[in-house]
Amino acid sequence: MAEEKKKKESIPRQEMPEQEPKVRNKNFDEVPLGYSPELARKEAERCLQCKKPSCIQGCPVGIDIPGFIAHIRDGEFTKAIRKIWEKNSLPAVCGRVCPQEDQCEGLCVLGKKDKPVAIGHLERFAADYERLYGSGELPPQAAPTGKKIAVVGSGPAGLTVAGDLILQGHEVTVYEAFHKGGGVLVYGIPEFRLPKEIVASELHYLERLGVKFEYDVVVGKTLDVDELFAQGFEAVFIGVGAGLPTFLNLPGENMVGIYSANEYLTRANLMKAYLFPEYDTPLMQGKDVVVIGAGNVAMDSARTALRMGADKVRIVYRRSEAEMPARVDEIHHAEEEGIEFFLLTNPVRFLGDDQGRVKGMRCLQMELGEPDESGRRKPKPIEGSEFTLDCDLAVVAVGAGANPVLTQNTKNMQLTKRGYVVADPKTGKTMKPGVWAGGDIVTGQATVILAAGAGRLASNSIQDYLAIGW
Amino acid sequence: MFEILRRELMADESVVLNEISAPLIAEKAQPGQFVILRANETGERIPLTLAETNPTRGTITIIYQVVGKSTALFKSMKVGEKFMDVIGPLGRPTDIEKIDGEVVCVGGGTGVAVLYPITQAFKDAGNNVTSVIGARSKNLVMLEDRMQGASDELHVCTDDGSYGHHGFVTDMLKHALDTKDVRLVVAIGPVPMMKFCCQMTAEYNVKTLVSLNTIMVDGTGMCGSCRITVGKETKFACVDGPEFDGHQVDFNELTSRLQAYCPEEKQAYEKFKCECQSS
């Protein structure tokens, strides 16, 4: 036994092949290329199959991680994906975008001495293998119940609810304001990190199960929640995300050449502006780009700017490297591709030319003081440190808030002071009977897997409701 | 869905009217609201304020001037063809109320199409409405009959004097301000027209509404493309507007934001024209 453990420990973590930084920073193809079956099985071999696996504790949806990894190790790839599906309906997405280092992999015991098992890579492998080579056989579905459920928003939370409830035999209709489904997976996360073909295949899978998608419907405008009940829906799930861009509220911020990250990425991703003029939506091409913020969205914006042909792209962040909220992988990828980091730097106003176009940013240098309410050391300005950073394009990526279009047009919906929907964290139930909510519209901007997890809790609760009542 | 049921060319064929099947939107839309349209898979999302809605027929009507690739593409679509996407109704409706005093509605160019349902709504609310519409030349005057029907008094102005009053709409606006007890002005048209109307009404201290046709992407408050300084605050035309207090709008900022994509727009339009010629 000890010998076997030793053998396992002698296998190094199998790195996933990637496009070379100098090649990939000029194209929009996916950066990591995926495991071959051989690499996947070798990596799976490393898992110690702990009796009390701590990795599962780190997974917001509680996937049986050693279970699916054992199937990969044994070459039983279909069994592996079925094991994951028990808890997570979006593995191809989560395998790519989850912050594994803070979740499952962060708790893997192998990580204490060596590198943790590449759980995210293995999850991605299982999902990709099924998509490319699987039988396409649909999971068993319960007999039709005749009950109708409406899902508002087709992001990770909504898709999870739809996938769960359609398997329970209910009729599910998903309403989406945009012309394409996937929510943040299509408008926010770039092609090079999450190919849209993968999102399309998740949607197609749900359609094959019988989920109906109604695009171009803005619930709160085209229809409202009470009308959905009047149309015969028995439960409504709201998963509309945190679609309100946060600006810095600095002088000059409305000048041409300053984008919210939401706009910059929506143009690039959803509207495919990177293919202009083949696609009609344009995106300004900066040569000297600054991105304010250091989360995943900031990294996505910076790497998009590089691929759009910028000579120089700089991340400007008011705290230090340790506080950067982005996934480690994203920061690493950005650095490799040539993004520069201006840390402990805070913009104070934008500078423009006489045409009203941005040409620079006045900034202050910062130092870290005492920890603030978030537990991170609070940045404070260094006196007399003001300087100018030239730029011809700026992207503001400092988070998103609650979009009010649905919430303000829904009666009896209780909201927090900041406009988020009040919902029970265990069930997703809102204060409005028959209505559930989950994902960013409840928690504020978070991750795909947390939204999917909230969707799973809500679908369980909706299932109970349809059986026994509110 | 979104089939073109009627198509008319107006104002020397530079302006197009499309009546489109969109029952859900037609049922909800109110004066002042807009829709976002996309012609096909590679198309842009273009916001256009509604010129008319007909809930019984389940249709909405848009009237637009051909200014670039996307509107040229819209124009190329025939009766029976479908828009790929129409989203709405978006934005806040006009606050229609009975005003104690005269309402003056001023429209220029295709702004008249947007102005018409608003004028009609003020008229239907029991207001005394004087309207002023303008165009460069007689053949470009739009919706004169409709505006006549929606107003107690209508003045038509042309820049070249080929029809009606020879001069700008601001001349007739000034006339109304001088001779009537005007309490509200609605000015919709090209940015310079709205700007000059607002400068004038500010002198008379008369509340003035303008409708802004900014660049948008989603139209639901998600991107901030349409942001504009109103008073000292940043507002989103898509959810806070499209109508604002004209005396508070930063028209210079609006002008520069509207020109943000001039080079790209030109490139796309030239490419489209070449493709049309070669096919």
Chai-1 contact restraints between the chains, C-beta under 6 A:
chainA,res_idxA,chainB,res_idxB,connection_type,confidence,min_distance_angstrom,max_distance_angstrom,comment,restraint_id
A,A177,B,T220,contact,1.0,0.0,6.0,A-B,restraint_1
A,H179,B,D85,contact,1.0,0.0,6.0,A-B,restraint_2
A,D216,B,D85,contact,1.0,0.0,6.0,A-B,restraint_3
A,D216,B,I87,contact,1.0,0.0,6.0,A-B,restraint_4
A,V218,B,T220,contact,1.0,0.0,6.0,A-B,restraint_5
A,T222,B,L24,contact,1.0,0.0,6.0,A-B,restraint_6
A,G243,B,M222,contact,1.0,0.0,6.0,A-B,restraint_7
A,P245,B,G224,contact,1.0,0.0,6.0,A-B,restraint_8
A,N254,B,R227,contact,1.0,0.0,6.0,A-B,restraint_9
A,N254,B,T229,contact,1.0,0.0,6.0,A-B,restraint_10
A,N254,B,E253,contact,1.0,0.0,6.0,A-B,restraint_11
A,V256,B,S256,contact,1.0,0.0,6.0,A-B,restraint_12
A,V256,B,R257,contact,1.0,0.0,6.0,A-B,restraint_13
A,V256,B,A260,contact,1.0,0.0,6.0,A-B,restraint_14
A,S260,B,G224,contact,1.0,0.0,6.0,A-B,restraint_15
A,N262,B,M222,contact,1.0,0.0,6.0,A-B,restraint_16
A,N262,B,C223,contact,1.0,0.0,6.0,A-B,restraint_17
A,E263,B,C223,contact,1.0,0.0,6.0,A-B,restraint_18
A,E263,B,G224,contact,1.0,0.0,6.0,A-B,restraint_19
A,E263,B,S225,contact,1.0,0.0,6.0,A-B,restraint_20
A,T266,B,V217,contact,1.0,0.0,6.0,A-B,restraint_21
A,T266,B,C223,contact,1.0,0.0,6.0,A-B,restraint_22
A,P277,B,Q267,contact,1.0,0.0,6.0,A-B,restraint_23
A,P277,B,A268,contact,1.0,0.0,6.0,A-B,restraint_24
A,P277,B,K271,contact,1.0,0.0,6.0,A-B,restraint_25
A,Y279,B,T42,contact,1.0,0.0,6.0,A-B,restraint_26
A,D280,B,T42,contact,1.0,0.0,6.0,A-B,restraint_27
A,D280,B,G43,contact,1.0,0.0,6.0,A-B,restraint_28
A,D280,B,E44,contact,1.0,0.0,6.0,A-B,restraint_29
A,D280,B,S70,contact,1.0,0.0,6.0,A-B,restraint_30
A,D280,B,A268,contact,1.0,0.0,6.0,A-B,restraint_31
A,T281,B,E44,contact,1.0,0.0,6.0,A-B,restraint_32
A,P282,B,Y261,contact,1.0,0.0,6.0,A-B,restraint_33
A,P282,B,E264,contact,1.0,0.0,6.0,A-B,restraint_34
A,G356,B,S256,contact,1.0,0.0,6.0,A-B,restraint_35
A,N403,B,G221,contact,1.0,0.0,6.0,A-B,restraint_36
A,V405,B,T220,contact,1.0,0.0,6.0,A-B,restraint_37
A,V405,B,G221,contact,1.0,0.0,6.0,A-B,restraint_38
